[in-house]
Amino acid sequence: MSEQTSQEPRFTTQVGDTRITVLGTAHVSRASAEAVETLIRSGDYDAVAVELCPSRHNAIVRPDDLSRMDLFQVLRQGKVPMVTASLALGAYQQRLAEQFGIEPGAEMRAAIREARNDHLPVLLIDREVGVTLKRCYRNVPWWQRFGLFGGLLAGLMSREQISEAEIERLKEGDILESTFSQFAQESQALFHPLIAERDRYMAARLRQEAEHGAYRHILAVVGAGHLKGIRENLEAAGTDTPQAVINFLDQEPPPARWPRVIPWVVVALILTGFAIGFSRNPDLGWQLVLDWVLINGGLAAAGALIAAAHPVTVLSAALAAPLTSLNPTIGVGFVAAGVETFLRKPNVGDFARLKQDTSHPGGWWRNRVSRVLLVFLLTTVGSAVGTYVAGFRIFERLVG
């Protein structure tokens, strides 16, 4: 059975003895938040499921946790790209929200708030965001990853206004279906873990809760783009148990081995080039070393300059890059970010303002926490580009 009220798409289905109503929402929409409040206050439901994982739920109910982030731990564990991507995505959503005077994820906040007021359990049905991002990253060919990151930054820097009417139209099922179909054709590798797998995961979680038999009628609040996929998975007669589906989709794909090998191959080639140069002529050998230091160190320093790093950090990046590029176990980004953190140690206010500052392009450079992230990323990119540019320069001198 399907129904649609106040232009909010939804459907109701029966799983065993439990009815499940799935409401499609827009994550930045007054109408969606109001629809959630109205449905929960109706008293028809004894549980509320939300499109949140434990991490995202914790970010809503405990927003101050970001201010207690251990920046050095983020650097050591190599989590800078993930933290930066999360901040950029949140910034894009915040930019849209500021246009309409409504906080990001207001419908999820409304669902949690109203469920608590009515003493209803809140069921977290989405997959952990870290697992989803890793499966997206591993599923996309390496040459497309730079485009995705560039697109994310472009979306962050764009100041184009988007009408609220346009966002409301995105909740119409036929438009969403055609939009995602086009998206899948353009990037099936990204669509599968980002959309299709989560549709299947959330349907399995809902079926799992229904099979427990603890609830009579569950209201599930999800993004409207997931409505069609969740419905298909709920109504499909699959042979796998919900727990089996969840366990499979929770697996993190093993990292490919070749990306770990390439840096060592590059190092071997560079050192071989130095050896050949010195064997021919000491002056040629030293010229090759100078090319390596100037190009690699110079581009890493340029990355630090773009990030508005401290002058000592810029110098550290220039000195460290030629050495760290010959030792893949440590990167210049870690060194430069560590120096920047030591020289301009972020204070409590920087952490407290992090989400607010990163919602505007200039804030990434004003906030000391996000500036450390930029130093890490831009010096890393600069050194990586420098490694290949210097490598080709060395090759040219040897064969020229």
Disulfide bonds with the S-S distance in Angstrom:
none
